[in-house]
Structures are given as structure tokens and as C-alpha cells.
Amino acid sequence: DAGITQSPRHKVTETGTPVTLRCHQTENHRYMYWYRQDPGHGLRLIHYSYGVKDTDKGEVSDGYSVSRSKTEDFLLTLESATSSQTSVYFCAITPNRAGYGYTFGSGTRLTVV
Amino acid sequence: SQQGEEDPQALSIQEGENATMNCSYKTSINNLQWYRQNSGRGLVHLILIRSNEREKHSGRLRVTLDTSKKSSSLLITASRAADTASYFCATDAGGGADGLTFGKGTHLIIQP
């Protein structure tokens, strides 16, 4: 999607290994979000950021950490991947919390074997 | 936990017909948004309606919001095959920086 890219698009990893997903934006938006999407659950918030080095936990943050050292990059790390973290991960951005829609990336499909 | 809940979970109609999807939510909101997701793609923002608005239009889309019933509806008129997708409502409770809360979606199939 224009202005926001996620990498990698697909990844297969083994249980117990660390994995880092990257979200990169060129819109200079302040707010960035990581969601996971699973059948039967819709989208659930993992972590979010409201500025450089400002991050907080979402609904399903256990087993995940994030970092934002630059406005344009928001990294999601699975510290020790488990099969329950097999999912599609989406990054989203928005310029302001007050009444703006989100722009989503194309997603990363992660499989933990 | 899920804030929005779409109904129906799946909907199949003929091309040219109108499609209506509903969303119910539990707590007070600042605004409610609708998104579309085509298979294997990211979500695309369709429309945002604020808590003090009752109806909003965008092209073939019409959204209503009833805050007293904590419900919203999305109407797609004159449906096309390209409208086949999943549709999600998302609520914004306002206040802090935490994100939108999404429902589980309605899967819409438009039969040619």
C-alpha cells in the first residue's frame, strides 16, 4: 500500500527462534500499530507507538516486543516464536488520533513450525 | 476483547442488489469506521462516522450510526462483483493513543 510497506511478506520459522517484522512508512505519521489477524478473531492489537521511543502494549502483547527508533520504522519482535504466533501480521499508521482512518500495510504471513 | 460485532458473518447476493451489514458495539465511542479487506490484502479504510453524526454517504456507500442502540450499518448499493470482500467495523473510543478495536467481519460475496 502506498506509503507503508511491511517486510518480509512471508516467513516460515522454527519454534523457539526470534523473529523481527518490519513496518516502514514514508508518510511521517506519528501513530503506528501492529495487529494480528486470525480466523475467528478478527484483528487484535499487539502493540502501538505514539512517537519515537514511545510505545505501549495492546490486547495481545505477551511474547512480543516492539521498538521505534525512527519515525518511519516500527519493528515487531517475537522473542521466542511459538506455534500460537502463526498468524498474519498487519501494520497500520495514522497521522492523528482524532478522527482519522488508518492506512494498513499488505501484511506479513508468519508460520511457526 | 472484541468491541464491534458484525452481522451477518457471511452474506451472498446477486450483482446489482443492495448489501447491508450491521455492527454492534459495547462501550461509548468517539467514532466508528468501516474497512474493506480483499482476500490476501491489507484493510482499506472506507468511511468514518463521528459519534455526533447519524448518517454519512460516500459514493455507493451509506453508513448510519445509532449511539443509543450502539449500532451501525453499512449499505452498499448496486453491488458489483468487485465488492466481494470482507468488511470490518472498527470503533475508536477516543482518549489515549491505543488503537481501533475491530469486529470479526462480514464476508460479502457478490454473485455475477
Interface residues (C-beta under 8 A of the other chain):
Chain A: D1 Y31 Y33 Y35 G40 H41 G42 L43 R44 L45 Y48 Y50 D56 G58 E59 F90 A92 R97 A98 G99 Y100 G101 Y102 T103 F104 G105 S106 G107
Chain B: S1 Q2 N30 N31 Q33 Y35 R41 G42 L43 V44 H45 L48 R50 F88 D92 G94 G96 A97 D98 G99 L100 T101 F102 G103 K104 G105
